[in-house]
């Protein structure tokens, strides 16, 4: 079978499209014929050996895929050949076949195309936590959304504009094409991060924020919430647009880890939340997010992903890291 290997830890030059033996499922596993594989930031982290380089290279990458069950081990119950499934392994999804334990399977609803399913179980779970669990968005909030045209960002925007009546969103992206998409999805304001200073633009939209000791409890200008999955230099600027007693959700570092100096905004009472969905596994909120995703898949218009051939993994990951992809990125296997 064809697969994409990580030959060494580091840059995309370490990705290789080549041949691998078709896996033999164990008695307690199923064999899935992969139709589509999803790209997520965790794949970039795995390639770079974050958080660990303990796994020997080379190995097949990929942490999510959809496809059809080809065969079922004799110890497996509740799954049949021909079922449409999403697999969520710790690796191995960038391949034509994957053998996996049923605990890592999700059923794909009949009405949901396999390629569109990949946009939801992981990305929407994070977006749900951001909106409901972490920031606790309420009507009337003003929201700053970094990387708004990305896999998590676009779904977050949809939740904010489809499930709330009075939440204003200023969305940041890197191209005019992406800004056009964000406006079509309901963003109230859009900012091109490559041609505009987002701090200046946000303060133009909502006015300068009250800040510092002298401002006391005054809360004017700026945003109530910043959703920041990029970090990098924005960790030294976001506080300039977050209102007193606002919330700052930091859930990723696609632009680098950056430095956070809280002394600059100590008098503003901003709640800083460095969060990851991993910390919510097995909690009531996890179950709530699962129910939310299932309901969304049944009732909402779904995202159409950006689709590429599996053989193009190297150049697509380069574009993904550079912020030059839009929405969910998947590979036709």
LINCOR-V159902 format. One record per residue. RES is the residue in one letter. PSI is psi in whole degrees, 0 to 359 (NA if undefined). Layout:
res=RES psi=PSI
res=RES psi=PSI
This chain:
res=X psi=162
res=X psi=146
res=X psi=165
res=X psi=122
res=X psi=150
res=X psi=106
res=X psi=326
res=X psi=159
res=X psi=140
res=X psi=218
res=X psi=178
res=X psi=344
res=X psi=346
res=X psi=0
res=X psi=136
res=X psi=128
res=X psi=120
res=X psi=198
res=X psi=144
res=X psi=153
res=X psi=142
res=X psi=128
res=X psi=149
res=X psi=115
res=X psi=145
res=X psi=170
res=X psi=333
res=X psi=21
res=X psi=166
res=X psi=154
res=X psi=124
res=X psi=128
res=X psi=112
res=X psi=131
res=X psi=317
res=X psi=144
res=X psi=138
res=X psi=150
res=X psi=132
res=X psi=168
res=X psi=332
res=X psi=332
res=X psi=323
res=X psi=317
res=X psi=316
res=X psi=319
res=X psi=327
res=X psi=1
res=X psi=36
res=X psi=125
res=X psi=359
res=X psi=149
res=X psi=26
res=X psi=332
res=X psi=127
res=X psi=141
res=X psi=155
res=X psi=156
res=X psi=160
res=X psi=129
res=X psi=184
res=X psi=128
res=X psi=6
res=X psi=142
res=X psi=163
res=X psi=152
res=X psi=202
res=X psi=135
res=X psi=123
res=X psi=320
res=X psi=160
res=X psi=128
res=X psi=152
res=X psi=346
res=X psi=355
res=X psi=135
res=X psi=145
res=X psi=357
res=X psi=143
res=X psi=156
res=X psi=137
res=X psi=351
res=X psi=142
res=X psi=124
res=X psi=159
res=X psi=134
res=X psi=142
res=X psi=73
res=X psi=176
res=X psi=2
res=X psi=163
res=X psi=1
res=X psi=341
res=X psi=63
res=X psi=163
res=X psi=333
res=X psi=151
res=X psi=134
res=X psi=131
res=X psi=150
res=X psi=143
res=X psi=338
res=X psi=344
res=X psi=18
res=X psi=148
res=X psi=139
res=X psi=145
res=X psi=119
res=X psi=146
res=X psi=324
res=X psi=353
res=X psi=119
res=X psi=146
res=X psi=322
res=X psi=329
res=X psi=331
res=X psi=326
res=X psi=342
res=X psi=351
res=X psi=306
res=X psi=329
res=X psi=305
res=X psi=318
res=X psi=330
res=X psi=314
res=X psi=315
res=X psi=319
res=X psi=311
res=X psi=316
res=X psi=312
res=X psi=313
res=X psi=321
res=X psi=314
res=X psi=298
res=X psi=339
res=X psi=59
res=X psi=139
res=X psi=160
res=X psi=139
res=X psi=350
res=X psi=149
res=X psi=133
res=X psi=135
res=X psi=127
res=X psi=105
res=X psi=155
res=X psi=47
res=X psi=340
res=X psi=7
res=X psi=181
res=X psi=316
res=X psi=318
res=X psi=316
res=X psi=320
res=X psi=322
res=X psi=316
res=X psi=316
res=X psi=317
res=X psi=314
res=X psi=323
res=X psi=339
res=X psi=332
res=X psi=359
res=X psi=149
res=X psi=334
res=X psi=52
res=X psi=123
res=X psi=135
res=X psi=129
res=X psi=121
res=X psi=135
res=X psi=134
res=X psi=181
res=X psi=353
res=X psi=159
res=X psi=327
res=X psi=317
res=X psi=320
res=X psi=323
res=X psi=318
res=X psi=316
res=X psi=321
res=X psi=319
res=X psi=331
res=X psi=3
res=X psi=1
res=X psi=134
res=X psi=326
res=X psi=148
res=X psi=149
res=X psi=131
res=X psi=110
res=X psi=340
res=X psi=337
res=X psi=352
res=X psi=151
res=X psi=112
res=X psi=328
res=X psi=312
res=X psi=318
res=X psi=318
res=X psi=318
res=X psi=336
res=X psi=320
res=X psi=312
res=X psi=5
res=X psi=162
res=X psi=144
res=X psi=149
res=X psi=131
res=X psi=153
res=X psi=177
res=X psi=316
res=X psi=336
res=X psi=348
res=X psi=229
res=X psi=7
res=X psi=137
res=X psi=96
res=X psi=154
res=X psi=177
res=X psi=194
res=X psi=156
res=X psi=328
res=X psi=138
res=X psi=126
res=X psi=111
res=X psi=105
res=X psi=14
res=X psi=324
res=X psi=234
res=X psi=223
res=X psi=338
res=X psi=342
res=X psi=343
res=X psi=359
res=X psi=332
res=X psi=321
res=X psi=337
res=X psi=343
res=X psi=358
res=X psi=127
res=X psi=162
res=X psi=136
res=X psi=19
res=X psi=179
res=X psi=139
res=X psi=102
res=X psi=114
res=X psi=110
res=X psi=12
res=X psi=176
res=X psi=49
res=X psi=339
res=X psi=11
res=X psi=164
res=X psi=328
res=X psi=184
res=X psi=139
res=X psi=115
res=X psi=99
res=X psi=349
res=X psi=338
res=X psi=337
res=X psi=24
res=X psi=326
res=X psi=355
res=X psi=349
res=X psi=33
res=X psi=132
res=X psi=116
res=X psi=124
res=X psi=94
res=X psi=102
res=X psi=155
res=X psi=142
res=X psi=340
res=X psi=325
res=X psi=349
res=X psi=6
res=X psi=133
res=X psi=4
res=X psi=168
res=X psi=326
res=X psi=328
res=X psi=315
res=X psi=321
res=X psi=319
res=X psi=321
res=X psi=315
res=X psi=321
res=X psi=315
res=X psi=315
res=X psi=317
res=X psi=320
res=X psi=316
res=X psi=330
res=X psi=335
res=X psi=341
res=X psi=154
res=X psi=134
res=X psi=155
res=X psi=139
res=X psi=116
res=X psi=167
res=X psi=121
res=X psi=134
res=X psi=157
res=X psi=147
res=X psi=328
res=X psi=342
res=X psi=18
res=X psi=316
res=X psi=308
res=X psi=330
res=X psi=319
res=X psi=326
res=X psi=313
res=X psi=321
res=X psi=312
res=X psi=327
res=X psi=359
res=X psi=25
res=X psi=19
res=X psi=165
res=X psi=131
res=X psi=210
res=X psi=135
res=X psi=126
res=X psi=161
res=X psi=133
res=X psi=123
res=X psi=NA
